[in-house]
């Protein structure tokens, strides 16, 4: 997977998960999606997939696509 396609895949999975979590988690998802779309700050770009994967792991099986997409992004971006 390319480093350019990976963020959009994670954004798509996160937006699907967003509809299935509580308001507090939706705020974190929104912030992380914004960071991924904006690019720029490497620190924010590292935290966004980790935050999304953390939420996804807590909600169980329904979050699996987000965890997978976050891992692919981290690998594609050389952050692992």
VMD Tcl script that builds the backbone (N, CA, C; Angstrom):
set m [mol new atoms 240]
animate dup $m
set s [atomselect $m all]
$s set {name element resname resid chain x y z} {
  {N N UNK 1 A 0.854 -1.187 0.000}
  {CA C UNK 1 A 0.000 0.000 0.000}
  {C C UNK 1 A 0.885 1.230 0.000}
  {N N UNK 2 A 0.498 2.210 -0.775}
  {CA C UNK 2 A 1.294 3.429 -0.859}
  {C C UNK 2 A 1.069 4.310 0.365}
  {N N UNK 3 A 2.062 5.136 0.621}
  {CA C UNK 3 A 1.954 6.073 1.743}
  {C C UNK 3 A 0.859 7.098 1.493}
  {N N UNK 4 A 0.454 7.289 0.245}
  {CA C UNK 4 A -0.610 8.247 -0.068}
  {C C UNK 4 A -1.993 7.630 0.078}
  {N N UNK 5 A -2.133 6.354 -0.246}
  {CA C UNK 5 A -3.439 5.694 -0.150}
  {C C UNK 5 A -3.775 5.302 1.282}
  {N N UNK 6 A -2.769 5.010 2.077}
  {CA C UNK 6 A -2.999 4.517 3.433}
  {C C UNK 6 A -3.790 5.487 4.309}
  {N N UNK 7 A -3.481 6.797 4.288}
  {CA C UNK 7 A -4.283 7.699 5.138}
  {C C UNK 7 A -5.758 7.726 4.759}
  {N N UNK 8 A -6.058 7.711 3.479}
  {CA C UNK 8 A -7.463 7.746 3.057}
  {C C UNK 8 A -8.191 6.468 3.441}
  {N N UNK 9 A -7.490 5.341 3.397}
  {CA C UNK 9 A -8.110 4.088 3.830}
  {C C UNK 9 A -8.433 4.155 5.324}
  {N N UNK 10 A -7.501 4.699 6.101}
  {CA C UNK 10 A -7.741 4.835 7.539}
  {C C UNK 10 A -8.867 5.821 7.818}
  {N N UNK 11 A -8.906 6.921 7.090}
  {CA C UNK 11 A -9.986 7.904 7.262}
  {C C UNK 11 A -11.340 7.251 6.992}
  {N N UNK 12 A -11.439 6.503 5.904}
  {CA C UNK 12 A -12.702 5.842 5.574}
  {C C UNK 12 A -13.150 4.876 6.653}
  {N N UNK 13 A -12.221 4.063 7.146}
  {CA C UNK 13 A -12.557 3.101 8.203}
  {C C UNK 13 A -12.946 3.825 9.487}
  {N N UNK 14 A -12.239 4.907 9.794}
  {CA C UNK 14 A -12.532 5.661 11.018}
  {C C UNK 14 A -13.911 6.309 10.950}
  {N N UNK 15 A -14.264 6.830 9.792}
  {CA C UNK 15 A -15.574 7.467 9.657}
  {C C UNK 15 A -16.703 6.453 9.783}
  {N N UNK 16 A -16.470 5.231 9.341}
  {CA C UNK 16 A -17.474 4.187 9.535}
  {C C UNK 16 A -17.597 3.825 11.005}
  {N N UNK 17 A -16.461 3.741 11.686}
  {CA C UNK 17 A -16.474 3.422 13.111}
  {C C UNK 17 A -17.129 4.544 13.914}
  {N N UNK 18 A -16.951 5.771 13.474}
  {CA C UNK 18 A -17.468 6.950 14.185}
  {C C UNK 18 A -18.945 6.819 14.518}
  {N N UNK 19 A -19.699 6.218 13.626}
  {CA C UNK 19 A -21.142 6.092 13.814}
  {C C UNK 19 A -21.515 5.090 14.906}
  {N N UNK 20 A -20.526 4.361 15.402}
  {CA C UNK 20 A -20.822 3.285 16.343}
  {C C UNK 20 A -20.227 3.507 17.727}
  {N N UNK 21 A -19.710 4.700 17.982}
  {CA C UNK 21 A -19.077 4.968 19.276}
  {C C UNK 21 A -19.745 6.163 19.962}
  {N N UNK 22 A -19.416 6.358 21.225}
  {CA C UNK 22 A -19.981 7.449 22.026}
  {C C UNK 22 A -19.386 8.796 21.609}
  {N N UNK 23 A -20.004 9.858 22.078}
  {CA C UNK 23 A -19.632 11.221 21.695}
  {C C UNK 23 A -18.160 11.535 21.975}
  {N N UNK 24 A -17.631 11.114 23.104}
  {CA C UNK 24 A -16.236 11.384 23.428}
  {C C UNK 24 A -15.282 10.762 22.429}
  {N N UNK 25 A -15.580 9.546 22.036}
  {CA C UNK 25 A -14.752 8.879 21.039}
  {C C UNK 25 A -14.909 9.531 19.670}
  {N N UNK 26 A -16.109 10.007 19.361}
  {CA C UNK 26 A -16.315 10.691 18.068}
  {C C UNK 26 A -15.448 11.937 17.972}
  {N N UNK 27 A -15.289 12.647 19.087}
  {CA C UNK 27 A -14.436 13.843 19.078}
  {C C UNK 27 A -12.990 13.479 18.757}
  {N N UNK 28 A -12.495 12.394 19.342}
  {CA C UNK 28 A -11.126 11.950 19.073}
  {C C UNK 28 A -11.002 11.515 17.617}
  {N N UNK 29 A -12.000 10.802 17.124}
  {CA C UNK 29 A -11.986 10.383 15.718}
  {C C UNK 29 A -11.966 11.603 14.810}
  {N N UNK 30 A -12.808 12.580 15.088}
  {CA C UNK 30 A -12.851 13.787 14.258}
  {C C UNK 30 A -11.504 14.498 14.239}
  {N N UNK 31 A -10.892 14.631 15.394}
  {CA C UNK 31 A -9.598 15.300 15.492}
  {C C UNK 31 A -8.514 14.526 14.738}
  {N N UNK 32 A -8.544 13.222 14.867}
  {CA C UNK 32 A -7.554 12.385 14.187}
  {C C UNK 32 A -7.741 12.417 12.679}
  {N N UNK 33 A -8.979 12.372 12.229}
  {CA C UNK 33 A -9.263 12.455 10.789}
  {C C UNK 33 A -8.797 13.802 10.249}
  {N N UNK 34 A -9.045 14.857 10.984}
  {CA C UNK 34 A -8.596 16.193 10.569}
  {C C UNK 34 A -7.073 16.218 10.426}
  {N N UNK 35 A -6.366 15.626 11.387}
  {CA C UNK 35 A -4.899 15.596 11.331}
  {C C UNK 35 A -4.407 14.817 10.121}
  {N N UNK 36 A -5.051 13.690 9.836}
  {CA C UNK 36 A -4.643 12.886 8.686}
  {C C UNK 36 A -4.888 13.623 7.375}
  {N N UNK 37 A -5.987 14.312 7.289}
  {CA C UNK 37 A -6.308 15.046 6.054}
  {C C UNK 37 A -5.425 16.274 5.871}
  {N N UNK 38 A -5.056 16.917 6.971}
  {CA C UNK 38 A -4.262 18.139 6.888}
  {C C UNK 38 A -2.795 17.851 6.609}
  {N N UNK 39 A -2.314 16.704 7.091}
  {CA C UNK 39 A -0.894 16.400 6.939}
  {C C UNK 39 A -0.068 17.358 7.774}
  {N N UNK 40 A 1.181 17.538 7.383}
  {CA C UNK 40 A 2.021 18.516 8.058}
  {C C UNK 40 A 2.741 17.983 9.268}
  {N N UNK 41 A 2.321 18.392 10.443}
  {CA C UNK 41 A 3.009 18.108 11.697}
  {C C UNK 41 A 3.226 16.606 11.897}
  {N N UNK 42 A 4.483 16.162 11.867}
  {CA C UNK 42 A 4.758 14.729 12.017}
  {C C UNK 42 A 4.262 14.146 13.341}
  {N N UNK 43 A 4.299 14.935 14.398}
  {CA C UNK 43 A 3.817 14.452 15.684}
  {C C UNK 43 A 2.340 14.125 15.656}
  {N N UNK 44 A 1.564 15.021 15.075}
  {CA C UNK 44 A 0.115 14.769 14.953}
  {C C UNK 44 A -0.148 13.574 14.053}
  {N N UNK 45 A 0.645 13.438 12.995}
  {CA C UNK 45 A 0.450 12.325 12.070}
  {C C UNK 45 A 0.792 10.986 12.712}
  {N N UNK 46 A 1.680 10.975 13.687}
  {CA C UNK 46 A 1.981 9.744 14.412}
  {C C UNK 46 A 0.899 9.435 15.437}
  {N N UNK 47 A 0.396 10.474 16.076}
  {CA C UNK 47 A -0.618 10.267 17.129}
  {C C UNK 47 A -1.971 9.862 16.557}
  {N N UNK 48 A -2.320 10.374 15.390}
  {CA C UNK 48 A -3.653 10.105 14.833}
  {C C UNK 48 A -3.924 8.615 14.646}
  {N N UNK 49 A -3.057 7.850 13.958}
  {CA C UNK 49 A -3.347 6.417 13.814}
  {C C UNK 49 A -3.368 5.689 15.154}
  {N N UNK 50 A -2.499 6.096 16.073}
  {CA C UNK 50 A -2.467 5.455 17.385}
  {C C UNK 50 A -3.766 5.717 18.151}
  {N N UNK 51 A -4.256 6.938 18.090}
  {CA C UNK 51 A -5.517 7.269 18.761}
  {C C UNK 51 A -6.682 6.489 18.165}
  {N N UNK 52 A -6.715 6.438 16.843}
  {CA C UNK 52 A -7.800 5.713 16.178}
  {C C UNK 52 A -7.736 4.219 16.483}
  {N N UNK 53 A -6.534 3.652 16.463}
  {CA C UNK 53 A -6.383 2.225 16.748}
  {C C UNK 53 A -6.765 1.926 18.194}
  {N N UNK 54 A -6.455 2.835 19.107}
  {CA C UNK 54 A -6.822 2.636 20.510}
  {C C UNK 54 A -8.322 2.563 20.709}
  {N N UNK 55 A -9.031 3.484 20.091}
  {CA C UNK 55 A -10.501 3.466 20.176}
  {C C UNK 55 A -11.025 2.189 19.540}
  {N N UNK 56 A -10.511 1.869 18.377}
  {CA C UNK 56 A -10.980 0.692 17.639}
  {C C UNK 56 A -10.754 -0.587 18.445}
  {N N UNK 57 A -9.618 -0.685 19.108}
  {CA C UNK 57 A -9.335 -1.878 19.902}
  {C C UNK 57 A -10.309 -2.015 21.064}
  {N N UNK 58 A -10.719 -0.896 21.636}
  {CA C UNK 58 A -11.631 -0.936 22.776}
  {C C UNK 58 A -13.039 -1.375 22.405}
  {N N UNK 59 A -13.460 -1.119 21.173}
  {CA C UNK 59 A -14.826 -1.471 20.782}
  {C C UNK 59 A -14.927 -2.875 20.211}
  {N N UNK 60 A -13.815 -3.575 20.108}
  {CA C UNK 60 A -13.840 -4.972 19.687}
  {C C UNK 60 A -13.831 -5.170 18.187}
  {N N UNK 61 A -14.484 -6.234 17.770}
  {CA C UNK 61 A -14.446 -6.663 16.376}
  {C C UNK 61 A -14.844 -5.612 15.370}
  {N N UNK 62 A -15.791 -4.767 15.731}
  {CA C UNK 62 A -16.245 -3.724 14.814}
  {C C UNK 62 A -15.121 -2.730 14.510}
  {N N UNK 63 A -14.136 -2.658 15.377}
  {CA C UNK 63 A -13.020 -1.744 15.170}
  {C C UNK 63 A -11.856 -2.349 14.404}
  {N N UNK 64 A -11.928 -3.632 14.088}
  {CA C UNK 64 A -10.818 -4.320 13.419}
  {C C UNK 64 A -10.362 -3.643 12.124}
  {N N UNK 65 A -11.275 -3.162 11.270}
  {CA C UNK 65 A -10.802 -2.493 10.049}
  {C C UNK 65 A -9.956 -1.250 10.340}
  {N N UNK 66 A -10.270 -0.545 11.404}
  {CA C UNK 66 A -9.490 0.646 11.766}
  {C C UNK 66 A -8.105 0.232 12.253}
  {N N UNK 67 A -8.047 -0.799 13.080}
  {CA C UNK 67 A -6.749 -1.273 13.568}
  {C C UNK 67 A -5.880 -1.695 12.391}
  {N N UNK 68 A -6.444 -2.454 11.466}
  {CA C UNK 68 A -5.687 -2.893 10.292}
  {C C UNK 68 A -5.210 -1.727 9.451}
  {N N UNK 69 A -6.085 -0.763 9.216}
  {CA C UNK 69 A -5.727 0.401 8.403}
  {C C UNK 69 A -4.669 1.249 9.103}
  {N N UNK 70 A -4.757 1.379 10.408}
  {CA C UNK 70 A -3.754 2.142 11.165}
  {C C UNK 70 A -2.392 1.464 11.069}
  {N N UNK 71 A -2.369 0.145 11.189}
  {CA C UNK 71 A -1.110 -0.591 11.066}
  {C C UNK 71 A -0.515 -0.441 9.668}
  {N N UNK 72 A -1.334 -0.516 8.646}
  {CA C UNK 72 A -0.839 -0.350 7.267}
  {C C UNK 72 A -0.283 1.047 7.049}
  {N N UNK 73 A -0.953 2.059 7.599}
  {CA C UNK 73 A -0.461 3.432 7.465}
  {C C UNK 73 A 0.883 3.581 8.158}
  {N N UNK 74 A 1.001 3.067 9.359}
  {CA C UNK 74 A 2.255 3.178 10.093}
  {C C UNK 74 A 3.400 2.514 9.326}
  {N N UNK 75 A 3.124 1.359 8.738}
  {CA C UNK 75 A 4.142 0.662 7.959}
  {C C UNK 75 A 4.481 1.437 6.687}
  {N N UNK 76 A 3.468 1.899 5.969}
  {CA C UNK 76 A 3.693 2.628 4.720}
  {C C UNK 76 A 4.462 3.926 4.940}
  {N N UNK 77 A 4.223 4.550 6.085}
  {CA C UNK 77 A 4.884 5.826 6.387}
  {C C UNK 77 A 6.236 5.629 7.059}
  {N N UNK 78 A 6.615 4.376 7.290}
  {CA C UNK 78 A 7.896 4.097 7.936}
  {C C UNK 78 A 7.926 4.464 9.401}
  {N N UNK 79 A 6.766 4.446 10.037}
  {CA C UNK 79 A 6.670 4.822 11.449}
  {C C UNK 79 A 6.756 3.600 12.372}
  {N N UNK 80 A 6.994 2.437 11.814}
  {CA C UNK 80 A 7.155 1.202 12.596}
  {C C UNK 80 A 8.534 0.673 12.397}
}
mol reanalyze $m
mol bondsrecalc $m
mol representation Tube
mol addrep $m
